[in-house]
Amino acid sequence: MAFGRKIYEELEGYTPGEQPKEPGVIKLNTNENPYPPSPRVLEALQALSADNARRYPDPVAAPLRRVCAEIYGLPGEEWLIAGNGMDELLALVLRAFVDPGDTVLALYPTYSLYEVLCRIHDCQLRYIDADENWQPPESFYEEKARLCFLTRPNAPTGLALDRALVEKFCTNFPGIVVIDEAYVDFADDHCMDFPERFENVIVMRTFSKSYSLAGLRIGIAAANPALIREFMKIKDSYNMNAWSQEAALAAVQDQEYMHQSAERVRKTRKHLREQLLDLGFTVHPSQTNFLLAHWAGTPSAAEIFETLRRDHHILVRYFNHRRLDNALRITIGTDEECAALVHALQRIIGDRG
Ligand SMILES: Cc1ncc(COP(=O)(O)O)c(C=O)c1O
């Protein structure tokens, strides 16, 4: 391509999970929430008018950041920045804190978008392989780099690194630590107190999972105000539209609804895990809204994925990546959706597991 940049010649871009057009598909492939957002979200959106479309939105989403600061227990809105999904904030963090050519660290396996973002930014992503129990090796705590993405709980393993170990890493690491808490509302604990304790820590959250707002693209990052100012300098002037700001504000103010929704997901997760274990899968206990189910039998995980899709209209996620190509990542759906999945798996693998 004559006009494309040389550094992007080989770039493939991120491959999002399939979004089917036809109805009747059971979608357990992109870690969306199976339940609707709080009813207060739709009320807030309906209250918006043509003027909200005609005018520019609040450039810094001040009311949303103020309310989030209260809920997260942070001193004030200057500790937060909101964005067009967490993915935007992940791109901004590289732009703000990493020079092209610098090294960025992540544990493998993890969220594969980091690798694409580093390629786009022309910096090097260095993976540190998790051990056979998916834990960081001891050498991880001695690593040096400009920035590290630490996903907690991790995707696609669903496991959360012990908080004390995160603390040890943040204390030793000389660069910025981004703690990606996309799935934290399904977990047992969080690290939202770290930004006040460590000047190099940024904690990021999304409204796509526990708040059921993936379609509206809302993310938020917490860090000490000096870091937030760096983000603010380089972001698009109006990076969050008016609808997303209102929806996020309504959603975050209904904590009770969010916690109930997350609890329903957690209950189904426990039951589905037991059923998958009975079928012969190896499934670690998950702290997220998905399960990573490893499969050593026949047919292969890739074939199961394909048969689920073709014959049962059930989408799960299959990664043709090292250490993941014998596994399925299954988003927790409703009880009915998970029952349909288990039924289909029984038919596909029979008693061969
Ligand atoms: C680990 C992780 N971080 C970030 C995101 C992106 O969140 P958002 O939808 O807010 O861009 C995802 C989405 O799947 C994720 O899995």
The ligand as an SDF file (V2000), in Angstrom:
LIG
                    3D

 16 16  0  0  0  0  0  0  0  0999 V2000
   -8.7020   -6.7350   30.3670 C   0  0  0  0  0  0  0  0  0  0  0  0
   -9.5460   -5.7590   29.6200 C   0  0  0  0  0  0  0  0  0  0  0  0
   -9.2530   -4.4520   29.6950 N   0  0  0  0  0  0  0  0  0  0  0  0
   -9.9640   -3.5340   29.0240 C   0  0  0  0  0  0  0  0  0  0  0  0
  -11.0380   -3.8960   28.2460 C   0  0  0  0  0  0  0  0  0  0  0  0
  -11.7400   -2.8410   27.4240 C   0  0  0  0  0  0  0  0  0  0  0  0
  -12.7980   -2.2410   28.0310 O   0  0  0  0  0  0  0  0  0  0  0  0
  -13.6650   -1.1620   27.2340 P   0  0  0  0  0  0  0  0  0  0  0  0
  -14.8600   -1.8800   26.7160 O   0  0  0  0  0  0  0  0  0  0  0  0
  -14.0140   -0.1510   28.2950 O   0  0  0  0  0  0  0  0  0  0  0  0
  -12.8320   -0.5660   26.1640 O   0  0  0  0  0  0  0  0  0  0  0  0
  -11.3940   -5.2310   28.1290 C   0  0  0  0  0  0  0  0  0  0  0  0
  -12.5190   -5.6240   27.2760 C   0  0  0  0  0  0  0  0  0  0  0  0
  -12.8180   -6.7480   27.0020 O   0  0  0  0  0  0  0  0  0  0  0  0
  -10.6180   -6.1920   28.8300 C   0  0  0  0  0  0  0  0  0  0  0  0
  -10.8750   -7.4950   28.7170 O   0  0  0  0  0  0  0  0  0  0  0  0
  1  2  1  0
  2  3  1  0
  2 15  2  0
  3  4  2  0
  4  5  1  0
  5  6  1  0
  5 12  2  0
  6  7  1  0
  7  8  1  0
  8  9  2  0
  8 10  1  0
  8 11  1  0
 12 13  1  0
 12 15  1  0
 13 14  2  0
 15 16  1  0
M  END
$$$$
